Amino acid sequence: MLAPILTAQVFAFLLLFCRIGAGVMLSPGIGETYVSPTLRLAFALLVSLVMTPVLSRTLPAAPG
């Protein structure tokens, strides 16, 4: 009962994290070499956590 919901939420989070993480790594200012990789990772995780409930309805369904 809880497993399908949890699986869908984890899939949505990972999908958003991959997309947002790639954008953070390539963005000017944040993606520069003088910014710590740990800071960039934390920023991408934070943004992904905030955006997952908002965008989870618009993402594609998890594969079977």
PDB file of N, CA, C, O and CB in Angstrom:
ATOM      1  N   MET A   1       0.822  -1.186   0.000  1.00  0.00           N
ATOM      2  CA  MET A   1       0.000   0.000   0.000  1.00  0.00           C
ATOM      3  C   MET A   1       0.867   1.252   0.000  1.00  0.00           C
ATOM      4  O   MET A   1       0.613   2.175  -0.774  1.00  0.00           O
ATOM      5  CB  MET A   1      -0.936  -0.003   1.199  1.00  0.00           C
ATOM      6  N   LEU A   2       1.865   1.300   0.836  1.00  0.00           N
ATOM      7  CA  LEU A   2       2.751   2.449   0.911  1.00  0.00           C
ATOM      8  C   LEU A   2       3.873   2.366  -0.119  1.00  0.00           C
ATOM      9  O   LEU A   2       4.411   3.392  -0.534  1.00  0.00           O
ATOM     10  CB  LEU A   2       3.335   2.565   2.305  1.00  0.00           C
ATOM     11  N   ALA A   3       4.225   1.159  -0.532  1.00  0.00           N
ATOM     12  CA  ALA A   3       5.354   0.968  -1.442  1.00  0.00           C
ATOM     13  C   ALA A   3       5.179   1.681  -2.787  1.00  0.00           C
ATOM     14  O   ALA A   3       6.126   2.331  -3.230  1.00  0.00           O
ATOM     15  CB  ALA A   3       5.562  -0.505  -1.682  1.00  0.00           C
ATOM     16  N   PRO A   4       4.032   1.601  -3.461  1.00  0.00           N
ATOM     17  CA  PRO A   4       3.904   2.306  -4.749  1.00  0.00           C
ATOM     18  C   PRO A   4       4.009   3.823  -4.613  1.00  0.00           C
ATOM     19  O   PRO A   4       4.583   4.487  -5.477  1.00  0.00           O
ATOM     20  CB  PRO A   4       2.580   1.954  -5.398  1.00  0.00           C
ATOM     21  N   ILE A   5       3.461   4.368  -3.545  1.00  0.00           N
ATOM     22  CA  ILE A   5       3.527   5.812  -3.345  1.00  0.00           C
ATOM     23  C   ILE A   5       4.970   6.239  -3.072  1.00  0.00           C
ATOM     24  O   ILE A   5       5.452   7.229  -3.622  1.00  0.00           O
ATOM     25  CB  ILE A   5       2.604   6.244  -2.181  1.00  0.00           C
ATOM     26  N   LEU A   6       5.647   5.477  -2.215  1.00  0.00           N
ATOM     27  CA  LEU A   6       7.030   5.792  -1.889  1.00  0.00           C
ATOM     28  C   LEU A   6       7.931   5.644  -3.110  1.00  0.00           C
ATOM     29  O   LEU A   6       8.825   6.463  -3.322  1.00  0.00           O
ATOM     30  CB  LEU A   6       7.525   4.895  -0.758  1.00  0.00           C
ATOM     31  N   THR A   7       7.706   4.617  -3.907  1.00  0.00           N
ATOM     32  CA  THR A   7       8.491   4.413  -5.117  1.00  0.00           C
ATOM     33  C   THR A   7       8.296   5.560  -6.089  1.00  0.00           C
ATOM     34  O   THR A   7       9.262   6.018  -6.700  1.00  0.00           O
ATOM     35  CB  THR A   7       8.117   3.095  -5.781  1.00  0.00           C
ATOM     36  N   ALA A   8       7.068   6.034  -6.247  1.00  0.00           N
ATOM     37  CA  ALA A   8       6.795   7.143  -7.144  1.00  0.00           C
ATOM     38  C   ALA A   8       7.456   8.427  -6.659  1.00  0.00           C
ATOM     39  O   ALA A   8       7.962   9.207  -7.466  1.00  0.00           O
ATOM     40  CB  ALA A   8       5.296   7.348  -7.285  1.00  0.00           C
ATOM     41  N   GLN A   9       7.457   8.652  -5.349  1.00  0.00           N
ATOM     42  CA  GLN A   9       8.081   9.859  -4.807  1.00  0.00           C
ATOM     43  C   GLN A   9       9.605   9.816  -4.949  1.00  0.00           C
ATOM     44  O   GLN A   9      10.227  10.830  -5.263  1.00  0.00           O
ATOM     45  CB  GLN A   9       7.698  10.035  -3.334  1.00  0.00           C
ATOM     46  N   VAL A  10      10.200   8.657  -4.720  1.00  0.00           N
ATOM     47  CA  VAL A  10      11.646   8.518  -4.877  1.00  0.00           C
ATOM     48  C   VAL A  10      12.034   8.700  -6.334  1.00  0.00           C
ATOM     49  O   VAL A  10      13.034   9.353  -6.630  1.00  0.00           O
ATOM     50  CB  VAL A  10      12.124   7.148  -4.363  1.00  0.00           C
ATOM     51  N   PHE A  11      11.252   8.130  -7.252  1.00  0.00           N
ATOM     52  CA  PHE A  11      11.520   8.301  -8.678  1.00  0.00           C
ATOM     53  C   PHE A  11      11.422   9.769  -9.071  1.00  0.00           C
ATOM     54  O   PHE A  11      12.275  10.265  -9.808  1.00  0.00           O
ATOM     55  CB  PHE A  11      10.545   7.462  -9.516  1.00  0.00           C
ATOM     56  N   ALA A  12      10.406  10.469  -8.597  1.00  0.00           N
ATOM     57  CA  ALA A  12      10.241  11.886  -8.913  1.00  0.00           C
ATOM     58  C   ALA A  12      11.407  12.702  -8.356  1.00  0.00           C
ATOM     59  O   ALA A  12      11.923  13.588  -9.037  1.00  0.00           O
ATOM     60  CB  ALA A  12       8.906  12.412  -8.353  1.00  0.00           C
ATOM     61  N   PHE A  13      11.827  12.408  -7.116  1.00  0.00           N
ATOM     62  CA  PHE A  13      12.947  13.137  -6.522  1.00  0.00           C
ATOM     63  C   PHE A  13      14.227  12.911  -7.309  1.00  0.00           C
ATOM     64  O   PHE A  13      14.943  13.867  -7.605  1.00  0.00           O
ATOM     65  CB  PHE A  13      13.147  12.718  -5.067  1.00  0.00           C
ATOM     66  N   LEU A  14      14.528  11.666  -7.652  1.00  0.00           N
ATOM     67  CA  LEU A  14      15.763  11.377  -8.376  1.00  0.00           C
ATOM     68  C   LEU A  14      15.757  11.983  -9.773  1.00  0.00           C
ATOM     69  O   LEU A  14      16.788  12.461 -10.248  1.00  0.00           O
ATOM     70  CB  LEU A  14      15.977   9.878  -8.466  1.00  0.00           C
ATOM     71  N   LEU A  15      14.616  11.965 -10.425  1.00  0.00           N
ATOM     72  CA  LEU A  15      14.518  12.573 -11.745  1.00  0.00           C
ATOM     73  C   LEU A  15      14.757  14.077 -11.663  1.00  0.00           C
ATOM     74  O   LEU A  15      15.498  14.630 -12.475  1.00  0.00           O
ATOM     75  CB  LEU A  15      13.149  12.285 -12.368  1.00  0.00           C
ATOM     76  N   LEU A  16      14.144  14.733 -10.705  1.00  0.00           N
ATOM     77  CA  LEU A  16      14.360  16.164 -10.519  1.00  0.00           C
ATOM     78  C   LEU A  16      15.791  16.461 -10.082  1.00  0.00           C
ATOM     79  O   LEU A  16      16.380  17.448 -10.526  1.00  0.00           O
ATOM     80  CB  LEU A  16      13.375  16.716  -9.494  1.00  0.00           C
ATOM     81  N   PHE A  17      16.353  15.624  -9.223  1.00  0.00           N
ATOM     82  CA  PHE A  17      17.722  15.853  -8.770  1.00  0.00           C
ATOM     83  C   PHE A  17      18.705  15.767  -9.927  1.00  0.00           C
ATOM     84  O   PHE A  17      19.645  16.559 -10.001  1.00  0.00           O
ATOM     85  CB  PHE A  17      18.101  14.848  -7.688  1.00  0.00           C
ATOM     86  N   CYS A  18      18.500  14.820 -10.826  1.00  0.00           N
ATOM     87  CA  CYS A  18      19.386  14.712 -11.989  1.00  0.00           C
ATOM     88  C   CYS A  18      19.278  15.946 -12.873  1.00  0.00           C
ATOM     89  O   CYS A  18      20.293  16.471 -13.331  1.00  0.00           O
ATOM     90  CB  CYS A  18      19.056  13.454 -12.802  1.00  0.00           C
ATOM     91  N   ARG A  19      18.079  16.406 -13.112  1.00  0.00           N
ATOM     92  CA  ARG A  19      17.886  17.577 -13.965  1.00  0.00           C
ATOM     93  C   ARG A  19      18.411  18.842 -13.306  1.00  0.00           C
ATOM     94  O   ARG A  19      19.124  19.621 -13.938  1.00  0.00           O
ATOM     95  CB  ARG A  19      16.414  17.746 -14.307  1.00  0.00           C
ATOM     96  N   ILE A  20      18.067  19.050 -12.053  1.00  0.00           N
ATOM     97  CA  ILE A  20      18.490  20.263 -11.354  1.00  0.00           C
ATOM     98  C   ILE A  20      19.994  20.227 -11.089  1.00  0.00           C
ATOM     99  O   ILE A  20      20.667  21.252 -11.203  1.00  0.00           O
ATOM    100  CB  ILE A  20      17.715  20.423 -10.029  1.00  0.00           C
ATOM    101  N   GLY A  21      20.519  19.069 -10.739  1.00  0.00           N
ATOM    102  CA  GLY A  21      21.958  18.941 -10.499  1.00  0.00           C
ATOM    103  C   GLY A  21      22.779  19.272 -11.730  1.00  0.00           C
ATOM    104  O   GLY A  21      23.815  19.930 -11.634  1.00  0.00           O
ATOM    105  N   ALA A  22      22.320  18.819 -12.887  1.00  0.00           N
ATOM    106  CA  ALA A  22      23.025  19.151 -14.125  1.00  0.00           C
ATOM    107  C   ALA A  22      22.966  20.651 -14.390  1.00  0.00           C
ATOM    108  O   ALA A  22      23.947  21.246 -14.835  1.00  0.00           O
ATOM    109  CB  ALA A  22      22.426  18.378 -15.313  1.00  0.00           C
ATOM    110  N   GLY A  23      21.831  21.251 -14.119  1.00  0.00           N
ATOM    111  CA  GLY A  23      21.715  22.694 -14.313  1.00  0.00           C
ATOM    112  C   GLY A  23      22.592  23.480 -13.354  1.00  0.00           C
ATOM    113  O   GLY A  23      23.175  24.494 -13.738  1.00  0.00           O
ATOM    114  N   VAL A  24      22.689  23.028 -12.121  1.00  0.00           N
ATOM    115  CA  VAL A  24      23.531  23.704 -11.133  1.00  0.00           C
ATOM    116  C   VAL A  24      25.007  23.585 -11.522  1.00  0.00           C
ATOM    117  O   VAL A  24      25.761  24.552 -11.406  1.00  0.00           O
ATOM    118  CB  VAL A  24      23.296  23.112  -9.722  1.00  0.00           C
ATOM    119  N   MET A  25      25.410  22.420 -11.975  1.00  0.00           N
ATOM    120  CA  MET A  25      26.816  22.233 -12.335  1.00  0.00           C
ATOM    121  C   MET A  25      27.217  23.080 -13.543  1.00  0.00           C
ATOM    122  O   MET A  25      28.379  23.465 -13.666  1.00  0.00           O
ATOM    123  CB  MET A  25      27.088  20.763 -12.623  1.00  0.00           C
ATOM    124  N   LEU A  26      26.275  23.371 -14.430  1.00  0.00           N
ATOM    125  CA  LEU A  26      26.591  24.132 -15.634  1.00  0.00           C
ATOM    126  C   LEU A  26      26.282  25.620 -15.527  1.00  0.00           C
ATOM    127  O   LEU A  26      26.645  26.389 -16.418  1.00  0.00           O
ATOM    128  CB  LEU A  26      25.846  23.562 -16.786  1.00  0.00           C
ATOM    129  N   SER A  27      25.624  26.033 -14.460  1.00  0.00           N
ATOM    130  CA  SER A  27      25.224  27.435 -14.348  1.00  0.00           C
ATOM    131  C   SER A  27      26.414  28.332 -14.033  1.00  0.00           C
ATOM    132  O   SER A  27      27.311  27.946 -13.284  1.00  0.00           O
ATOM    133  CB  SER A  27      24.155  27.594 -13.274  1.00  0.00           C
ATOM    134  N   PRO A  28      26.418  29.518 -14.603  1.00  0.00           N
ATOM    135  CA  PRO A  28      27.513  30.448 -14.301  1.00  0.00           C
ATOM    136  C   PRO A  28      27.419  30.918 -12.853  1.00  0.00           C
ATOM    137  O   PRO A  28      26.325  31.136 -12.334  1.00  0.00           O
ATOM    138  CB  PRO A  28      27.483  31.664 -15.262  1.00  0.00           C
ATOM    139  N   GLY A  29      28.538  31.068 -12.226  1.00  0.00           N
ATOM    140  CA  GLY A  29      28.574  31.510 -10.836  1.00  0.00           C
ATOM    141  C   GLY A  29      28.614  30.345  -9.877  1.00  0.00           C
ATOM    142  O   GLY A  29      29.575  30.208  -9.120  1.00  0.00           O
ATOM    143  N   ILE A  30      27.610  29.512  -9.886  1.00  0.00           N
ATOM    144  CA  ILE A  30      27.560  28.359  -8.971  1.00  0.00           C
ATOM    145  C   ILE A  30      28.420  27.218  -9.500  1.00  0.00           C
ATOM    146  O   ILE A  30      29.021  26.483  -8.716  1.00  0.00           O
ATOM    147  CB  ILE A  30      26.102  27.877  -8.776  1.00  0.00           C
ATOM    148  N   GLY A  31      28.485  27.064 -10.805  1.00  0.00           N
ATOM    149  CA  GLY A  31      29.232  25.959 -11.401  1.00  0.00           C
ATOM    150  C   GLY A  31      30.713  26.229 -11.583  1.00  0.00           C
ATOM    151  O   GLY A  31      31.412  25.408 -12.177  1.00  0.00           O
ATOM    152  N   GLU A  32      31.208  27.343 -11.095  1.00  0.00           N
ATOM    153  CA  GLU A  32      32.628  27.669 -11.254  1.00  0.00           C
ATOM    154  C   GLU A  32      33.496  26.786 -10.363  1.00  0.00           C
ATOM    155  O   GLU A  32      33.008  26.170  -9.416  1.00  0.00           O
ATOM    156  CB  GLU A  32      32.877  29.149 -10.931  1.00  0.00           C
ATOM    157  N   THR A  33      34.776  26.735 -10.675  1.00  0.00           N
ATOM    158  CA  THR A  33      35.686  25.845  -9.955  1.00  0.00           C
ATOM    159  C   THR A  33      35.970  26.316  -8.538  1.00  0.00           C
ATOM    160  O   THR A  33      36.349  25.502  -7.696  1.00  0.00           O
ATOM    161  CB  THR A  33      36.981  25.715 -10.709  1.00  0.00           C
ATOM    162  N   TYR A  34      35.803  27.590  -8.247  1.00  0.00           N
ATOM    163  CA  TYR A  34      36.087  28.066  -6.894  1.00  0.00           C
ATOM    164  C   TYR A  34      34.943  27.812  -5.924  1.00  0.00           C
ATOM    165  O   TYR A  34      35.102  28.042  -4.725  1.00  0.00           O
ATOM    166  CB  TYR A  34      36.396  29.538  -6.925  1.00  0.00           C
ATOM    167  N   VAL A  35      33.805  27.347  -6.400  1.00  0.00           N
ATOM    168  CA  VAL A  35      32.697  26.960  -5.521  1.00  0.00           C
ATOM    169  C   VAL A  35      32.864  25.480  -5.185  1.00  0.00           C
ATOM    170  O   VAL A  35      33.064  24.653  -6.075  1.00  0.00           O
ATOM    171  CB  VAL A  35      31.295  27.238  -6.197  1.00  0.00           C
ATOM    172  N   SER A  36      32.783  25.156  -3.916  1.00  0.00           N
ATOM    173  CA  SER A  36      32.997  23.792  -3.449  1.00  0.00           C
ATOM    174  C   SER A  36      31.968  22.825  -4.057  1.00  0.00           C
ATOM    175  O   SER A  36      30.783  23.152  -4.124  1.00  0.00           O
ATOM    176  CB  SER A  36      32.930  23.744  -1.916  1.00  0.00           C
ATOM    177  N   PRO A  37      32.410  21.642  -4.498  1.00  0.00           N
ATOM    178  CA  PRO A  37      31.458  20.650  -5.010  1.00  0.00           C
ATOM    179  C   PRO A  37      30.422  20.237  -3.964  1.00  0.00           C
ATOM    180  O   PRO A  37      29.282  19.928  -4.312  1.00  0.00           O
ATOM    181  CB  PRO A  37      32.205  19.422  -5.497  1.00  0.00           C
ATOM    182  N   THR A  38      30.807  20.230  -2.698  1.00  0.00           N
ATOM    183  CA  THR A  38      29.870  19.888  -1.634  1.00  0.00           C
ATOM    184  C   THR A  38      28.759  20.929  -1.542  1.00  0.00           C
ATOM    185  O   THR A  38      27.598  20.583  -1.327  1.00  0.00           O
ATOM    186  CB  THR A  38      30.601  19.769  -0.288  1.00  0.00           C
ATOM    187  N   LEU A  39      29.107  22.183  -1.703  1.00  0.00           N
ATOM    188  CA  LEU A  39      28.120  23.256  -1.678  1.00  0.00           C
ATOM    189  C   LEU A  39      27.166  23.155  -2.873  1.00  0.00           C
ATOM    190  O   LEU A  39      25.960  23.353  -2.730  1.00  0.00           O
ATOM    191  CB  LEU A  39      28.820  24.621  -1.673  1.00  0.00           C
ATOM    192  N   ARG A  40      27.714  22.846  -4.044  1.00  0.00           N
ATOM    193  CA  ARG A  40      26.859  22.673  -5.226  1.00  0.00           C
ATOM    194  C   ARG A  40      25.910  21.496  -5.062  1.00  0.00           C
ATOM    195  O   ARG A  40      24.743  21.577  -5.445  1.00  0.00           O
ATOM    196  CB  ARG A  40      27.713  22.476  -6.477  1.00  0.00           C
ATOM    197  N   LEU A  41      26.408  20.397  -4.493  1.00  0.00           N
ATOM    198  CA  LEU A  41      25.573  19.223  -4.251  1.00  0.00           C
ATOM    199  C   LEU A  41      24.475  19.527  -3.249  1.00  0.00           C
ATOM    200  O   LEU A  41      23.323  19.143  -3.449  1.00  0.00           O
ATOM    201  CB  LEU A  41      26.420  18.058  -3.756  1.00  0.00           C
ATOM    202  N   ALA A  42      24.827  20.215  -2.175  1.00  0.00           N
ATOM    203  CA  ALA A  42      23.830  20.582  -1.162  1.00  0.00           C
ATOM    204  C   ALA A  42      22.766  21.506  -1.755  1.00  0.00           C
ATOM    205  O   ALA A  42      21.582  21.362  -1.450  1.00  0.00           O
ATOM    206  CB  ALA A  42      24.511  21.263   0.043  1.00  0.00           C
ATOM    207  N   PHE A  43      23.175  22.442  -2.588  1.00  0.00           N
ATOM    208  CA  PHE A  43      22.223  23.344  -3.232  1.00  0.00           C
ATOM    209  C   PHE A  43      21.270  22.576  -4.147  1.00  0.00           C
ATOM    210  O   PHE A  43      20.065  22.825  -4.140  1.00  0.00           O
ATOM    211  CB  PHE A  43      22.965  24.422  -4.029  1.00  0.00           C
ATOM    212  N   ALA A  44      21.804  21.653  -4.926  1.00  0.00           N
ATOM    213  CA  ALA A  44      20.962  20.852  -5.816  1.00  0.00           C
ATOM    214  C   ALA A  44      20.007  19.965  -5.020  1.00  0.00           C
ATOM    215  O   ALA A  44      18.849  19.812  -5.408  1.00  0.00           O
ATOM    216  CB  ALA A  44      21.831  19.990  -6.741  1.00  0.00           C
ATOM    217  N   LEU A  45      20.466  19.379  -3.919  1.00  0.00           N
ATOM    218  CA  LEU A  45      19.592  18.562  -3.074  1.00  0.00           C
ATOM    219  C   LEU A  45      18.475  19.389  -2.451  1.00  0.00           C
ATOM    220  O   LEU A  45      17.322  18.960  -2.418  1.00  0.00           O
ATOM    221  CB  LEU A  45      20.402  17.883  -1.979  1.00  0.00           C
ATOM    222  N   LEU A  46      18.818  20.575  -1.958  1.00  0.00           N
ATOM    223  CA  LEU A  46      17.820  21.440  -1.341  1.00  0.00           C
ATOM    224  C   LEU A  46      16.758  21.876  -2.343  1.00  0.00           C
ATOM    225  O   LEU A  46      15.564  21.832  -2.045  1.00  0.00           O
ATOM    226  CB  LEU A  46      18.489  22.661  -0.732  1.00  0.00           C
ATOM    227  N   VAL A  47      17.182  22.289  -3.508  1.00  0.00           N
ATOM    228  CA  VAL A  47      16.220  22.713  -4.528  1.00  0.00           C
ATOM    229  C   VAL A  47      15.356  21.533  -4.969  1.00  0.00           C
ATOM    230  O   VAL A  47      14.157  21.696  -5.195  1.00  0.00           O
ATOM    231  CB  VAL A  47      16.950  23.326  -5.744  1.00  0.00           C
ATOM    232  N   SER A  48      15.946  20.361  -5.092  1.00  0.00           N
ATOM    233  CA  SER A  48      15.175  19.178  -5.482  1.00  0.00           C
ATOM    234  C   SER A  48      14.147  18.802  -4.425  1.00  0.00           C
ATOM    235  O   SER A  48      13.021  18.432  -4.757  1.00  0.00           O
ATOM    236  CB  SER A  48      16.106  18.000  -5.736  1.00  0.00           C
ATOM    237  N   LEU A  49      14.527  18.894  -3.154  1.00  0.00           N
ATOM    238  CA  LEU A  49      13.579  18.595  -2.076  1.00  0.00           C
ATOM    239  C   LEU A  49      12.413  19.572  -2.068  1.00  0.00           C
ATOM    240  O   LEU A  49      11.276  19.180  -1.807  1.00  0.00           O
ATOM    241  CB  LEU A  49      14.286  18.624  -0.724  1.00  0.00           C
ATOM    242  N   VAL A  50      12.684  20.825  -2.350  1.00  0.00           N
ATOM    243  CA  VAL A  50      11.620  21.829  -2.357  1.00  0.00           C
ATOM    244  C   VAL A  50      10.715  21.664  -3.574  1.00  0.00           C
ATOM    245  O   VAL A  50       9.502  21.852  -3.471  1.00  0.00           O
ATOM    246  CB  VAL A  50      12.219  23.240  -2.335  1.00  0.00           C
ATOM    247  N   MET A  51      11.285  21.319  -4.714  1.00  0.00           N
ATOM    248  CA  MET A  51      10.509  21.263  -5.951  1.00  0.00           C
ATOM    249  C   MET A  51       9.784  19.940  -6.185  1.00  0.00           C
ATOM    250  O   MET A  51       8.866  19.887  -7.004  1.00  0.00           O
ATOM    251  CB  MET A  51      11.408  21.530  -7.102  1.00  0.00           C
ATOM    252  N   THR A  52      10.166  18.881  -5.495  1.00  0.00           N
ATOM    253  CA  THR A  52       9.537  17.575  -5.722  1.00  0.00           C
ATOM    254  C   THR A  52       8.029  17.586  -5.462  1.00  0.00           C
ATOM    255  O   THR A  52       7.288  17.098  -6.315  1.00  0.00           O
ATOM    256  CB  THR A  52      10.191  16.531  -4.840  1.00  0.00           C
ATOM    257  N   PRO A  53       7.528  18.109  -4.344  1.00  0.00           N
ATOM    258  CA  PRO A  53       6.066  18.102  -4.163  1.00  0.00           C
ATOM    259  C   PRO A  53       5.332  18.971  -5.174  1.00  0.00           C
ATOM    260  O   PRO A  53       4.186  18.688  -5.522  1.00  0.00           O
ATOM    261  CB  PRO A  53       5.720  18.567  -2.770  1.00  0.00           C
ATOM    262  N   VAL A  54       5.976  20.009  -5.640  1.00  0.00           N
ATOM    263  CA  VAL A  54       5.335  20.926  -6.580  1.00  0.00           C
ATOM    264  C   VAL A  54       5.244  20.319  -7.976  1.00  0.00           C
ATOM    265  O   VAL A  54       4.211  20.438  -8.636  1.00  0.00           O
ATOM    266  CB  VAL A  54       6.098  22.245  -6.636  1.00  0.00           C
ATOM    267  N   LEU A  55       6.311  19.673  -8.428  1.00  0.00           N
ATOM    268  CA  LEU A  55       6.380  19.188  -9.805  1.00  0.00           C
ATOM    269  C   LEU A  55       6.094  17.700  -9.974  1.00  0.00           C
ATOM    270  O   LEU A  55       6.116  17.206 -11.102  1.00  0.00           O
ATOM    271  CB  LEU A  55       7.720  19.482 -10.355  1.00  0.00           C
ATOM    272  N   SER A  56       5.828  16.974  -8.902  1.00  0.00           N
ATOM    273  CA  SER A  56       5.661  15.523  -9.030  1.00  0.00           C
ATOM    274  C   SER A  56       4.455  15.140  -9.884  1.00  0.00           C
ATOM    275  O   SER A  56       4.445  14.071 -10.494  1.00  0.00           O
ATOM    276  CB  SER A  56       5.523  14.899  -7.658  1.00  0.00           C
ATOM    277  N   ARG A  57       3.453  15.991  -9.933  1.00  0.00           N
ATOM    278  CA  ARG A  57       2.262  15.674 -10.747  1.00  0.00           C
ATOM    279  C   ARG A  57       2.524  15.818 -12.239  1.00  0.00           C
ATOM    280  O   ARG A  57       1.842  15.188 -13.047  1.00  0.00           O
ATOM    281  CB  ARG A  57       1.101  16.577 -10.350  1.00  0.00           C
ATOM    282  N   THR A  58       3.507  16.642 -12.620  1.00  0.00           N
ATOM    283  CA  THR A  58       3.766  16.881 -14.029  1.00  0.00           C
ATOM    284  C   THR A  58       4.841  15.980 -14.609  1.00  0.00           C
ATOM    285  O   THR A  58       5.059  15.997 -15.821  1.00  0.00           O
ATOM    286  CB  THR A  58       4.152  18.299 -14.230  1.00  0.00           C
ATOM    287  N   LEU A  59       5.518  15.195 -13.784  1.00  0.00           N
ATOM    288  CA  LEU A  59       6.571  14.317 -14.249  1.00  0.00           C
ATOM    289  C   LEU A  59       5.977  13.037 -14.836  1.00  0.00           C
ATOM    290  O   LEU A  59       4.848  12.670 -14.512  1.00  0.00           O
ATOM    291  CB  LEU A  59       7.538  13.989 -13.107  1.00  0.00           C
ATOM    292  N   PRO A  60       6.735  12.359 -15.696  1.00  0.00           N
ATOM    293  CA  PRO A  60       6.227  11.092 -16.226  1.00  0.00           C
ATOM    294  C   PRO A  60       6.121  10.029 -15.131  1.00  0.00           C
ATOM    295  O   PRO A  60       6.760  10.130 -14.084  1.00  0.00           O
ATOM    296  CB  PRO A  60       7.134  10.590 -17.356  1.00  0.00           C
ATOM    297  N   ALA A  61       5.329   9.044 -15.387  1.00  0.00           N
ATOM    298  CA  ALA A  61       5.129   7.960 -14.411  1.00  0.00           C
ATOM    299  C   ALA A  61       6.395   7.109 -14.308  1.00  0.00           C
ATOM    300  O   ALA A  61       7.187   7.025 -15.247  1.00  0.00           O
ATOM    301  CB  ALA A  61       3.912   7.072 -14.811  1.00  0.00           C
ATOM    302  N   ALA A  62       6.562   6.490 -13.160  1.00  0.00           N
ATOM    303  CA  ALA A  62       7.720   5.610 -12.941  1.00  0.00           C
ATOM    304  C   ALA A  62       7.582   4.381 -13.828  1.00  0.00           C
ATOM    305  O   ALA A  62       6.474   3.888 -14.043  1.00  0.00           O
ATOM    306  CB  ALA A  62       7.840   5.193 -11.438  1.00  0.00           C
ATOM    307  N   PRO A  63       8.705   3.885 -14.344  1.00  0.00           N
ATOM    308  CA  PRO A  63       8.636   2.680 -15.181  1.00  0.00           C
ATOM    309  C   PRO A  63       8.228   1.460 -14.352  1.00  0.00           C
ATOM    310  O   PRO A  63       8.432   1.419 -13.139  1.00  0.00           O
ATOM    311  CB  PRO A  63       9.994   2.422 -15.867  1.00  0.00           C
ATOM    312  N   GLY A  64       7.671   0.506 -15.007  1.00  0.00           N
ATOM    313  CA  GLY A  64       7.171  -0.686 -14.330  1.00  0.00           C
ATOM    314  C   GLY A  64       8.160  -1.645 -13.899  1.00  0.00           C
ATOM    315  O   GLY A  64       7.812  -2.675 -13.322  1.00  0.00           O
TER     316      GLY A  64
END
